[in-house]
Amino acid sequence: MKYVSTRGRAPVLDFADVLLTGLAADGGLYVPETWPALPSGWDAPQQPYAELAADVLWPYVDGSPLGRPDLDAVVAEAYATFDHPDVCPVVEVEPGLHVVELFHGPTLAFKDVALQLVGRLFDHELARRGQRATVVVATSGDTGSAAIAACVGRPALDIVVLHPAGRVSDVQRRQMTTVDAPNVHNVAVEGTFDDCQDLVKALFADVALRERIGLSAMNSINWARVAAQIVYYASAPAAVGPCDVAVPTGNFGNIFAGWIARRGGAPIERLILGSNSNDILTRWAGTGDLAQLGVVHTLSPSMDIQVSSNHERLLFELLGRDGAATAELMGRFRGVGAVEAPSDPTFVAASLDDRATLDEIADLHRRTGYLADPHTAIGIGAARRCRAGDPSAAERPVVCMATAHPAKFPDAVEQATGVRPPLPDHLADLFDRPERYDVLPADGAAVAAHVERCVAPR
Ligand SMILES: *Cc1c(COP(=O)(O)O)cnc(C)c1O
């Protein structure tokens, strides 16, 4: 399998190169040259998740230095870290409504499903090349802990995570700062999440530093993260049959993996996109208008996003894989903040504000006893709204992607239901563990010097 850039002017690469490269040299995102069908037997009942994952991923990896036995081993190791035997179990919460629990990994959010694999793939490929890398991440909460869990103890990797001081929840901060390992470095930046992102961008812009410490990103535009997510869009319909799938959406990475699985033959009728008040994608799905507004803070912070980086991969498809047209459209969007983009009737969408999100959590709990986190509730609420207007929907179940454990957002869940969800056993002592982090001003030179000091001598 070869990969091309959505903007058509970057080198064609194999999987291993795409893994380590992240963003393409022309500013685009890498996508496979062709979309493979799901492997035969994808819908076999009761298949172990790791085996299905290796089968689904193999066509995307084939042709790179990563061999099939390596892939099998890395995948098996990645999913052995999950605390449920099914890895991503499908739970029927009421007749016709299923959730896929994507939160059984080490940090209780769906990003673990991809990052537990991607951290190991990075380590494996860097070791093969005799290289090390420094992963730098800016986080407003969830991504940091999932990236740390992906890198901790990996010999070829150091990780530095910047979070805005005092602006992440206690659970989120502690999930990052209580990881005690020599290759994990946390920095509380005296500033906002945007400051953290700008500081990371400045590090990447420093070419000499970038080379010296092997600066690397593991962010949501990384193709391998999207690829890892295709698997549960096969395992869920394998369990429940033809269905609609609802996904709470921020950067469009998760739901785009659903589009890929559908294209590869998964019997997914509609992809239902749920947004919070940052509803740019909901507006796009209805009209094709892509118009950026200011970011508002909500109870579902992992979706407080206005520019959904992975959306470009779909737009490239909808523009007939025309890289020049995609580059032109994205350039105009970045420039003026609003464009007419192509849309796709596979996607239907609804947005829920915080009030509606809390109501959804409360109603679901009252009806079924199930506790959904605010992100998950947005997917479930979007499914109800979109399917209410579609008479054919009654004939098929809906599968909702549960992207975070309710204990990750205990305040919102308690506010809605009166029940405070407990942390699972492996995190039960989170508030007793010592924290370790440095505090730095939002200053490029100070952060660059600190990052360089953190990195093991090489
Ligand atoms: C990251 C995240 C999302 C959004 O996923 P995208 O791939 O960015 O659309 C939704 N819910 C939770 C809990 C997340 O951490």
Ligand as a Chemical Component Dictionary entry (heavy atoms), coordinates in Angstrom:
data_LIG
# 
_chem_comp.id                   LIG 
_chem_comp.type                 NON-POLYMER 
_chem_comp.pdbx_formal_charge   0 
_chem_comp.three_letter_code    LIG 
# 
loop_
_chem_comp_atom.comp_id 
_chem_comp_atom.atom_id 
_chem_comp_atom.alt_atom_id 
_chem_comp_atom.type_symbol 
_chem_comp_atom.charge 
_chem_comp_atom.model_Cartn_x 
_chem_comp_atom.model_Cartn_y 
_chem_comp_atom.model_Cartn_z 
_chem_comp_atom.pdbx_ordinal 
LIG C1 C1 C 0 -11.004 12.951 21.183 1  
LIG C2 C2 C 0 -12.374 12.641 21.703 2  
LIG C3 C3 C 0 -13.533 12.772 20.904 3  
LIG C4 C4 C 0 -13.487 13.304 19.480 4  
LIG O1 O1 O 0 -12.894 12.415 18.593 5  
LIG P1 P1 P 0 -12.454 12.913 17.138 6  
LIG O2 O2 O 0 -11.713 11.787 16.529 7  
LIG O3 O3 O 0 -11.580 14.117 17.391 8  
LIG O4 O4 O 0 -13.686 13.266 16.416 9  
LIG C5 C5 C 0 -14.755 12.417 21.444 10 
LIG N1 N1 N 0 -14.856 11.987 22.719 11 
LIG C6 C6 C 0 -13.778 11.862 23.518 12 
LIG C7 C7 C 0 -13.971 11.400 24.923 13 
LIG C8 C8 C 0 -12.504 12.166 23.053 14 
LIG O5 O5 O 0 -11.438 12.040 23.869 15 
# 
loop_
_chem_comp_bond.comp_id 
_chem_comp_bond.atom_id_1 
_chem_comp_bond.atom_id_2 
_chem_comp_bond.value_order 
_chem_comp_bond.pdbx_ordinal 
LIG C1 C2 SING 1  
LIG C2 C3 SING 2  
LIG C2 C8 DOUB 3  
LIG C3 C4 SING 4  
LIG C3 C5 DOUB 5  
LIG C4 O1 SING 6  
LIG O1 P1 SING 7  
LIG P1 O2 DOUB 8  
LIG P1 O3 SING 9  
LIG P1 O4 SING 10 
LIG C5 N1 SING 11 
LIG N1 C6 DOUB 12 
LIG C6 C7 SING 13 
LIG C6 C8 SING 14 
LIG C8 O5 SING 15 
# 
